[in-house]
Amino acid sequence: MKIKLNKFEQSLEDTAEEFIPVTDAEKAEVENIIASANKTKNINIRISAYDMEKVKQRSAAEGLPYQTLISSVIHKYITGKLVDEQAILKSLQLLNGRR
């Protein structure tokens, strides 16, 4: 039976000869990095009842647990990927007004 590959799988198949094998030490190092990145820590945080209610409302609207939403916001913040949409829209309006 012949298996139909999707585009991603086919691209891997087409470039398989270009992959460079890694040593066991390199593989172990990568696995340690992945394991460290996947570790979680429990924390306790004080948050106002109002903010907690709003977080729960937003998480429900997004369809995910509120703790996952909070973790996602923290991750986006520390990686520089958290953006203020209102500030961006205001900046765009100001830029468009200068033209």
C-alpha positions, 0 to 999 in steps of 0.5 A: 500500500502506498502512503500519500504524504502531505506537503510538509512530509513530502518536503522532509522526504525531498530534503532528507539527504541534506540532514546532518546526523548528530552525535549522541552527545548533541542529541542528549544536549538538545533533549536536555534543553527541551526537557528544561523548557517543558518543566513547569513551576507552581506559583501563588499570586495575589490578584484582585477579584475584578481582574480574576473575573475578567481573566476567567471571562476572557479565557472562556471567550477564548475557549481555554482554561484561565491558568493556560491563558495567564501562562500564555500571557506571561510567556508572550511578555517575556519573549517580547511577543505580547503586543498592545493592540490598542497602542498599535491601532493608535500608532497606525491612525497617527501615521495615517493622519500624517499623510 
